[in-house]
Amino acid sequence: MADRSSNLDELVPPAVEAVLQRWHPTGVDQLVAIRHTSGTDGRVAIVGDVDGVLHDELAKADPGLRFVDSPEAASVLVVRFDAAAPIGRTELELVTRSSAAGQPVVFALTGIDAHADWRIVRDRNIEILGAHTARFGDARIWPVGGGSAPNDLVREIGDVLRADPASARAMQLRHASAAVVVEARRRIATKVAELRASTESAVLRNERTALVARRDGGRVESMAILRSQIQLARHELLHEVGNRVRSVNVGARTEIERADRGGVTEFPGRLDGIVSAVVAQTDESVVARVGAVQSAVLSRLEPTDVSGDASGYGLRLPPAPDLGAGPEPRRHGIEDRMMVLIGASAGFGIGRLAVAPLSIVPALDIASIPITLLLGGFAAWWLTRSRSLVADRAHLRQWTADVLVTLKSALEQRVVGAVVGAEADLADRVVRDSSARQILIDQEVARIDAEIRQLNARTTAQLASCERDLDVLSSPMEPRRVGVRRTV
């Protein structure tokens, strides 16, 4: 680095060289190589002559020309264009790359005999070269072809080769230095454009916005779903309880109406089993419905480290309702005694009607009295017993209705208690999960903010450095003149 600086003092100032070392080190190497070359020695390099036609034309026109393949080893460059169409980016890059060493450049246009509009193409090429590089703003392009020798082209090559060596050398060094500086400025400008158009900061800001948008982890949506689903579950479960109790009531009434005395005695036990089955069915419905609510609510939450039971979360069911030991014995009142009298009277009347045909026989009149008494007693017993069964059925129906009213109230309270408990537990789960999610997102947002600040600071520093380097390269270069007379 120190040796290069001492060798390049006559080409570029030390400050410019330092910038070139950072942005275009290969260009510095080229300047060092040019600085140590011997200067012009009459060698010619042709660029773009793929088919070798221009080489043959020049060799025939001036057999004394010495041709080399490497542009860096030549004293003058001959750049060949085709008259078929104006030059484009590929040709411009070829010119820039080949003339980086700063040698004089002569341009030739071949194929003019095959293209009648070659003059238009030549003029357009001159405009393009001048717009691309100020060095070629006054360049001339010599037509070659049509069977005539390229005299004008050979004459300009000879003038360049016969030019004052010191002046040619100074021009070569000046052009080479300018080309390296222009390339460095282009690289700096490209870097500045990349920094200003960088999407890394935008990506981080978009990521931060997305994180903040879901900071609550779906809490608001989950709570809204929880409230609506819990209300719906409560109404559906209470409706199911009413339907089940109503169905039990209808079945119980039908069975009581058909029950004999044995059936009446056994019915309270059967009702207890029916009630237990209804309670079990209701509990199953509560568990299933609360589980569906839980799935709908928790599915909206983003996953966190907080975990909960997967089924029946927060469901607490109270003990099954106690309906008592059974109906109390029916008390016999005055209506039962009256039924005995009415039954006896009715039985005696029926007995009298039954033995009335016997009374027409005087010998059998006395015998009809016991028969009348027996029939009357049997009729009284049957009526009294039937009336007792009807009363027992009525008493059992009333007891069953009271039991089912109590059952419905207990089941509704059971359902509401379970649903309210599940709602409280699920709400707590949503709050805890959302809080955990907020903590994680806040940490991630803080990390992204730190990255954005670091990125902005780094980008600002890089842009400032690029601007300083551009200012250095834009300042007038007044290198120290050592052994070479520079012309401006």
C-alpha positions as CSV (number, residue, x, y, z in Angstrom):
1,M,0.0,0.0,0.0
2,A,2.8,2.4,0.9
3,D,4.8,1.5,-2.3
4,R,1.7,2.0,-4.4
5,S,1.0,5.4,-2.9
6,S,4.6,6.6,-3.6
7,N,4.3,5.3,-7.2
8,L,0.9,6.9,-7.8
9,D,1.5,10.3,-6.3
10,E,2.0,11.7,-9.8
11,L,-1.3,10.2,-11.0
12,V,-3.8,10.8,-8.2
13,P,-3.6,12.6,-4.8
14,P,-3.2,10.4,-1.7
15,A,-6.8,11.0,-0.6
16,V,-8.1,9.9,-4.0
17,E,-5.9,6.9,-3.9
18,A,-7.2,5.9,-0.5
19,V,-10.8,6.0,-1.9
20,L,-9.7,4.0,-4.9
21,Q,-8.1,1.4,-2.7
22,R,-11.5,0.9,-1.0
23,W,-13.8,0.9,-4.0
24,H,-11.7,-0.1,-7.0
25,P,-8.5,-1.9,-5.9
26,T,-8.1,-3.7,-9.3
27,G,-8.1,-0.2,-10.9
28,V,-5.2,0.8,-8.6
29,D,-3.4,-2.3,-9.6
30,Q,-3.9,-1.3,-13.3
31,L,-2.5,2.2,-12.6
32,V,0.5,0.7,-10.9
33,A,1.1,-1.6,-13.8
34,I,0.7,1.2,-16.3
35,R,3.0,3.4,-14.2
36,H,5.7,0.8,-14.6
37,T,5.3,0.1,-18.3
38,S,7.8,1.7,-20.8
39,G,5.2,3.7,-22.6
40,T,4.3,3.8,-26.3
41,D,6.3,1.4,-28.5
42,G,4.2,1.2,-31.7
43,R,2.1,-1.9,-30.9
44,V,-1.6,-2.0,-32.0
45,A,-4.5,-4.1,-30.6
46,I,-7.7,-4.5,-32.4
47,V,-10.9,-4.9,-30.3
48,G,-14.1,-6.5,-31.6
49,D,-12.5,-7.9,-34.8
50,V,-14.1,-11.3,-34.5
51,D,-13.6,-12.4,-38.1
52,G,-10.2,-10.8,-38.5
53,V,-11.2,-8.7,-41.5
54,L,-10.0,-5.4,-40.1
55,H,-6.7,-6.9,-39.1
56,D,-6.1,-8.1,-42.7
57,E,-7.1,-4.7,-44.1
58,L,-4.7,-2.8,-41.8
59,A,-1.9,-5.3,-42.4
60,K,-2.2,-4.8,-46.1
61,A,-2.4,-1.1,-45.9
62,D,0.6,-0.7,-43.6
63,P,2.9,-3.8,-43.3
64,G,4.9,-2.0,-40.7
65,L,2.2,-2.2,-38.0
66,R,2.9,-4.5,-35.1
67,F,-0.2,-6.2,-33.7
68,V,-0.7,-7.6,-30.2
69,D,-3.7,-9.5,-28.7
70,S,-3.8,-7.9,-25.3
71,P,-5.1,-4.3,-25.1
72,E,-3.0,-3.7,-22.0
73,A,0.2,-4.3,-24.0
74,A,-0.7,-2.0,-26.9
75,S,0.2,1.6,-27.6
76,V,-3.0,2.3,-29.5
77,L,-6.4,0.5,-29.6
78,V,-8.5,0.1,-32.7
79,V,-12.1,-0.6,-31.8
80,R,-14.2,-2.1,-34.6
81,F,-17.9,-1.5,-34.9
82,D,-20.3,-3.1,-37.4
83,A,-22.4,-0.9,-39.8
84,A,-25.4,-3.2,-39.5
85,A,-26.8,-1.3,-36.4
86,P,-25.8,1.3,-33.8
87,I,-23.8,0.1,-30.8
88,G,-25.4,-1.0,-27.6
89,R,-24.5,-1.8,-24.0
90,T,-22.3,-4.8,-24.9
91,E,-20.2,-2.7,-27.3
92,L,-19.9,0.1,-24.7
93,E,-18.8,-2.3,-22.0
94,L,-16.2,-3.7,-24.4
95,V,-14.9,-0.2,-25.1
96,T,-14.7,0.7,-21.4
97,R,-13.1,-2.5,-20.4
98,S,-10.5,-2.4,-23.3
99,S,-9.5,1.2,-22.9
100,A,-9.1,1.1,-19.1
101,A,-5.4,1.3,-19.5
102,G,-5.7,4.8,-21.0
103,Q,-4.2,4.2,-24.4
104,P,-5.4,6.3,-27.4
105,V,-8.4,4.7,-29.0
106,V,-9.2,4.8,-32.8
107,F,-12.7,3.7,-34.0
108,A,-13.5,1.9,-37.2
109,L,-16.8,1.0,-38.9
110,T,-16.7,-2.0,-41.1
111,G,-19.4,-3.5,-43.5
112,I,-20.3,-0.1,-45.1
113,D,-20.5,-1.8,-48.5
114,A,-23.3,-4.0,-47.3
115,H,-25.3,-1.3,-45.5
116,A,-26.3,1.8,-47.4
117,D,-27.3,3.7,-44.2
118,W,-23.9,3.3,-42.6
119,R,-23.6,7.1,-42.2
120,I,-26.6,7.2,-40.0
121,V,-25.3,4.3,-37.9
122,R,-21.8,6.1,-37.7
123,D,-23.4,9.4,-36.5
124,R,-25.5,7.6,-34.0
125,N,-22.5,5.7,-32.7
126,I,-20.6,9.0,-32.2
127,E,-23.5,10.4,-30.2
128,I,-23.7,7.2,-28.0
129,L,-19.9,7.3,-27.4
130,G,-20.0,10.9,-26.4
131,A,-22.9,10.4,-24.0
132,H,-21.3,7.4,-22.5
133,T,-17.8,8.8,-21.9
134,A,-16.6,12.4,-22.0
135,R,-13.2,11.2,-23.3
136,F,-14.8,10.1,-26.5
137,G,-17.0,13.2,-27.0
138,D,-15.0,14.3,-30.1
139,A,-14.2,10.9,-31.4
140,R,-14.2,10.1,-35.1
141,I,-15.2,6.8,-36.6
142,W,-13.5,5.8,-39.8
143,P,-15.4,3.8,-42.4
144,V,-13.6,0.7,-43.7
145,G,-14.8,-1.5,-46.6
146,G,-16.0,-1.4,-50.1
147,G,-12.7,-2.8,-51.5
148,S,-10.7,0.4,-50.7
149,A,-7.8,0.6,-48.4
150,P,-8.5,2.1,-44.9
151,N,-6.1,5.0,-45.6
152,D,-7.7,7.5,-43.2
153,L,-7.7,4.9,-40.4
154,V,-4.1,4.0,-41.0
155,R,-3.1,7.7,-41.1
156,E,-4.7,8.3,-37.7
157,I,-3.0,5.3,-36.2
158,G,0.3,6.5,-37.6
159,D,-0.3,10.0,-36.2
160,V,-1.0,8.5,-32.8
161,L,2.1,6.3,-32.9
162,R,4.3,9.2,-34.1
163,A,3.0,11.6,-31.4
164,D,5.4,13.1,-28.8
165,P,6.2,10.2,-26.4
166,A,6.0,12.4,-23.3
167,S,2.6,13.9,-24.4
168,A,1.3,10.4,-25.3
169,R,2.5,9.0,-22.0
170,A,0.9,11.8,-20.1
171,M,-2.4,11.4,-22.0
172,Q,-2.4,7.7,-21.4
173,L,-1.8,8.1,-17.6
174,R,-4.5,10.8,-17.5
175,H,-7.0,8.7,-19.3
176,A,-6.2,5.6,-17.2
177,S,-6.5,7.6,-14.0
178,A,-9.8,9.2,-15.1
179,A,-11.2,5.7,-16.1
180,V,-10.3,4.3,-12.7
181,V,-11.9,7.3,-10.9
182,V,-15.1,7.1,-13.1
183,E,-15.4,3.4,-12.3
184,A,-14.9,4.0,-8.6
185,R,-17.6,6.7,-8.7
186,R,-19.9,4.4,-10.5
187,R,-19.4,1.7,-7.8
188,I,-20.0,4.2,-5.0
189,A,-23.2,5.5,-6.7
190,T,-24.4,1.9,-7.1
191,K,-23.7,1.3,-3.4
192,V,-25.6,4.5,-2.5
193,A,-28.6,3.4,-4.6
194,E,-28.5,0.0,-3.0
195,L,-28.4,1.5,0.5
196,R,-31.3,3.9,-0.2
197,A,-33.3,1.2,-1.9
198,S,-32.6,-1.5,0.7
199,T,-35.6,-3.4,1.7
200,E,-34.1,-4.9,4.9
201,S,-35.4,-2.0,7.0
202,A,-38.8,-2.2,5.4
203,V,-39.0,-5.9,6.0
204,L,-38.2,-5.4,9.6
205,R,-40.8,-2.7,9.9
206,N,-43.4,-4.9,8.2
207,E,-42.5,-7.7,10.6
208,R,-42.8,-5.4,13.6
209,T,-46.2,-4.2,12.3
210,A,-47.4,-7.8,11.9
211,L,-46.2,-8.6,15.4
212,V,-48.0,-5.6,17.0
213,A,-51.2,-6.4,15.1
214,R,-51.3,-9.8,16.7
215,R,-49.9,-8.7,20.1
216,D,-53.0,-9.8,22.0
217,G,-52.7,-13.3,20.6
218,G,-56.3,-13.4,19.5
219,R,-57.6,-12.3,22.9
220,V,-60.4,-10.0,21.7
221,E,-61.7,-12.5,19.1
222,S,-61.5,-15.4,21.6
223,M,-63.4,-13.5,24.3
224,A,-66.1,-12.5,21.8
225,I,-66.4,-16.1,20.7
226,L,-66.4,-17.3,24.3
227,R,-69.3,-15.0,25.3
228,S,-71.4,-15.9,22.2
229,Q,-70.7,-19.6,22.4
230,I,-71.3,-19.8,26.2
231,Q,-74.7,-18.1,25.8
232,L,-75.6,-20.4,23.0
233,A,-74.5,-23.4,25.0
234,R,-76.5,-22.3,28.0
235,H,-79.7,-21.9,26.0
236,E,-79.2,-25.2,24.2
237,L,-78.5,-27.2,27.3
238,L,-81.5,-25.7,29.2
239,H,-83.7,-26.5,26.3
240,E,-82.4,-30.1,26.3
241,V,-83.1,-30.3,30.1
242,G,-86.7,-29.2,29.6
243,N,-87.2,-31.7,26.8
244,R,-85.8,-34.6,28.8
245,V,-87.9,-33.8,31.9
246,R,-91.0,-33.4,29.8
247,S,-90.4,-36.7,28.1
248,V,-90.0,-38.4,31.5
249,N,-93.2,-36.8,32.8
250,V,-95.2,-38.1,29.8
251,G,-93.8,-41.6,30.2
252,A,-94.3,-41.6,34.0
253,R,-98.0,-40.5,33.6
254,T,-98.6,-43.2,31.1
255,E,-97.0,-45.9,33.3
256,I,-98.9,-44.7,36.4
257,E,-102.3,-44.8,34.5
258,R,-101.6,-48.5,33.6
259,A,-100.0,-49.5,36.9
260,D,-101.7,-52.0,39.2
261,R,-101.0,-52.1,43.0
262,G,-97.7,-53.8,42.4
263,G,-96.8,-51.3,39.7
264,V,-97.7,-48.4,42.0
265,T,-95.4,-49.8,44.7
266,E,-92.5,-50.4,42.3
267,F,-92.7,-47.2,40.4
268,P,-90.7,-44.9,42.7
269,G,-87.7,-47.2,42.3
270,R,-88.0,-47.2,38.5
271,L,-88.3,-43.4,38.6
272,D,-85.1,-43.2,40.5
273,G,-83.3,-45.1,37.8
274,I,-84.9,-42.9,35.1
275,V,-83.8,-39.8,36.9
276,S,-80.2,-41.1,37.2
277,A,-80.2,-41.8,33.5
278,V,-81.4,-38.2,32.8
279,V,-78.7,-36.7,35.0
280,A,-76.1,-38.8,33.3
281,Q,-77.3,-37.8,29.8
282,T,-77.4,-34.2,30.9
283,D,-73.8,-34.4,32.2
284,E,-72.7,-35.9,28.9
285,S,-74.3,-33.1,27.0
286,V,-72.7,-30.5,29.2
287,V,-69.2,-32.1,28.8
288,A,-69.6,-32.3,25.0
289,R,-71.0,-28.8,24.6
290,V,-68.4,-27.2,26.9
291,G,-65.7,-29.1,25.0
292,A,-67.0,-27.7,21.7
293,V,-66.9,-24.2,23.2
294,Q,-63.4,-24.7,24.5
295,S,-62.2,-25.9,21.1
296,A,-63.8,-22.9,19.3
297,V,-62.2,-20.5,21.8
298,L,-58.7,-22.0,22.2
299,S,-58.3,-22.5,18.4
300,R,-58.3,-18.7,18.0
301,L,-55.4,-18.4,20.4
302,E,-51.8,-18.5,19.1
303,P,-49.8,-21.3,20.8
304,T,-47.8,-20.5,23.9
305,D,-46.1,-22.3,26.7
306,V,-49.2,-22.2,28.8
307,S,-51.0,-25.5,28.6
308,G,-54.4,-26.8,29.7
309,D,-56.6,-29.8,29.7
310,A,-57.7,-30.8,26.2
311,S,-61.2,-31.9,27.1
312,G,-63.8,-30.6,29.6
313,Y,-61.4,-27.7,30.6
314,G,-62.6,-26.0,33.7
315,L,-65.8,-28.2,33.9
316,R,-67.0,-28.7,37.5
317,L,-70.2,-30.7,38.0
318,P,-72.0,-30.7,41.4
319,P,-73.3,-34.0,42.9
320,A,-76.4,-35.6,41.4
321,P,-79.6,-34.2,42.8
322,D,-81.2,-36.2,45.7
323,L,-84.9,-36.8,45.2
324,G,-85.7,-38.3,48.5
325,A,-86.7,-41.9,49.6
326,G,-90.0,-41.9,47.8
327,P,-93.6,-40.8,48.2
328,E,-95.1,-40.7,51.7
329,P,-97.9,-43.2,52.5
330,R,-101.3,-41.9,51.5
331,R,-103.5,-40.9,54.4
332,H,-107.0,-42.4,54.5
333,G,-109.6,-39.6,55.0
334,I,-113.3,-39.3,55.4
335,E,-113.8,-39.9,51.7
336,D,-112.5,-43.5,52.2
337,R,-115.1,-44.1,54.9
338,M,-117.8,-42.6,52.8
339,M,-116.7,-44.9,49.9
340,V,-117.1,-47.9,52.2
341,L,-120.6,-46.9,53.1
342,I,-121.4,-46.0,49.5
343,G,-119.9,-49.3,48.3
344,A,-121.9,-51.3,50.9
345,S,-125.1,-49.5,49.9
346,A,-124.4,-50.0,46.3
347,G,-123.4,-53.6,46.8
348,F,-126.6,-54.3,48.8
349,G,-128.7,-52.7,46.0
350,I,-126.9,-54.7,43.4
351,G,-127.4,-57.8,45.5
352,R,-131.1,-57.1,45.8
353,L,-131.3,-56.7,42.0
354,A,-129.4,-59.9,41.5
355,V,-131.7,-62.1,43.7
356,A,-135.0,-60.3,42.9
357,P,-136.1,-63.2,40.6
358,L,-135.8,-65.5,43.7
359,S,-138.2,-63.4,45.8
360,I,-141.2,-64.5,43.7
361,V,-140.7,-68.0,45.2
362,P,-141.8,-67.8,48.8
363,A,-139.6,-70.8,49.8
364,L,-136.5,-69.0,48.4
365,D,-137.1,-65.6,49.9
366,I,-135.3,-66.4,53.1
367,A,-132.4,-67.9,51.2
368,S,-131.9,-64.7,49.1
369,I,-130.9,-62.7,52.2
370,P,-127.4,-64.3,52.6
371,I,-126.8,-64.1,48.9
372,T,-127.7,-60.4,48.9
373,L,-125.3,-59.8,51.8
374,L,-122.5,-61.6,50.1
375,L,-123.0,-59.8,46.8
376,G,-123.3,-56.5,48.6
377,G,-120.1,-57.2,50.6
378,F,-118.1,-58.1,47.5
379,A,-119.3,-55.0,45.7
380,A,-118.4,-52.8,48.6
381,W,-114.9,-54.4,48.8
382,W,-114.3,-54.0,45.1
383,L,-115.4,-50.4,44.9
384,T,-113.4,-49.5,48.0
385,R,-110.3,-51.2,46.7
386,S,-110.7,-49.6,43.2
387,R,-111.2,-46.2,44.8
388,S,-108.0,-46.8,46.8
389,L,-106.0,-47.7,43.7
390,V,-107.3,-44.6,41.9
391,A,-106.4,-42.5,44.9
392,D,-102.9,-44.1,45.1
393,R,-102.3,-43.4,41.4
394,A,-103.4,-39.8,41.9
395,H,-101.1,-39.5,44.9
396,L,-98.2,-41.1,42.9
397,R,-98.9,-38.7,39.9
398,Q,-98.7,-35.7,42.2
399,W,-95.5,-37.0,43.8
400,T,-94.0,-37.7,40.4
401,A,-94.9,-34.2,39.2
402,D,-93.3,-32.6,42.3
403,V,-90.2,-34.8,41.8
404,L,-89.8,-33.8,38.1
405,V,-90.2,-30.1,38.9
406,T,-87.5,-30.5,41.5
407,L,-85.4,-32.4,39.0
408,K,-85.8,-29.8,36.3
409,S,-84.8,-27.0,38.7
410,A,-81.8,-29.0,39.9
411,L,-80.7,-29.9,36.4
412,E,-81.0,-26.3,35.2
413,Q,-78.9,-25.2,38.2
414,R,-76.5,-27.9,37.4
415,V,-76.1,-26.8,33.8
416,V,-75.9,-23.1,34.6
417,G,-73.3,-23.8,37.3
418,A,-71.2,-26.0,35.0
419,V,-71.3,-23.5,32.1
420,V,-70.6,-20.5,34.3
421,G,-67.6,-22.3,35.8
422,A,-66.3,-23.3,32.4
423,E,-66.7,-19.7,31.2
424,A,-64.7,-18.4,34.1
425,D,-61.9,-20.9,33.6
426,L,-61.8,-20.4,29.8
427,A,-61.7,-16.7,30.2
428,D,-58.8,-17.1,32.7
429,R,-57.1,-19.3,30.2
430,V,-57.5,-16.8,27.4
431,V,-56.2,-14.0,29.6
432,R,-53.1,-16.0,30.7
433,D,-52.3,-17.1,27.2
434,S,-52.8,-13.6,25.8
435,S,-50.5,-12.2,28.5
436,A,-47.9,-14.8,27.8
437,R,-48.2,-14.0,24.1
438,Q,-47.9,-10.2,24.8
439,I,-44.7,-10.8,26.7
440,L,-43.1,-12.8,23.9
441,I,-44.2,-10.3,21.2
442,D,-43.0,-7.4,23.3
443,Q,-39.6,-9.0,23.5
444,E,-39.6,-9.7,19.8
445,V,-40.6,-6.2,19.0
446,A,-37.9,-4.8,21.2
447,R,-35.4,-7.0,19.4
448,I,-36.6,-5.8,16.0
449,D,-36.5,-2.2,17.2
450,A,-32.9,-2.6,18.2
451,E,-32.1,-4.2,14.8
452,I,-33.9,-1.3,13.0
453,R,-31.9,1.3,15.0
454,Q,-28.6,-0.6,14.3
455,L,-29.5,-0.9,10.6
456,N,-30.4,2.7,10.3
457,A,-27.3,3.8,12.1
458,R,-25.1,1.5,9.9
459,T,-26.9,2.7,6.7
460,T,-26.5,6.4,7.7
461,A,-22.8,5.8,8.4
462,Q,-22.3,4.0,5.1
463,L,-24.2,6.7,3.2
464,A,-22.1,9.4,4.9
465,S,-18.9,7.5,4.0
466,C,-20.0,7.1,0.4
467,E,-20.8,10.8,0.2
468,R,-17.4,11.7,1.6
469,D,-15.7,9.4,-0.9
470,L,-17.7,10.9,-3.8
471,D,-16.7,14.4,-2.6
472,V,-13.1,13.3,-2.6
473,L,-13.4,11.9,-6.1
474,S,-15.3,14.9,-7.3
475,S,-12.7,17.4,-6.1
476,P,-10.1,18.6,-8.7
477,M,-7.2,16.2,-8.8
478,E,-3.8,18.0,-8.5
479,P,-1.3,15.1,-8.1
480,R,2.3,15.8,-7.5
481,R,4.2,16.0,-10.8
482,V,7.1,13.6,-10.6
483,G,9.1,12.9,-13.8
484,V,6.1,13.4,-16.1
485,R,4.8,16.6,-17.6
486,R,1.0,16.4,-17.3
487,T,-1.3,18.2,-19.7
488,V,-4.8,19.2,-18.7
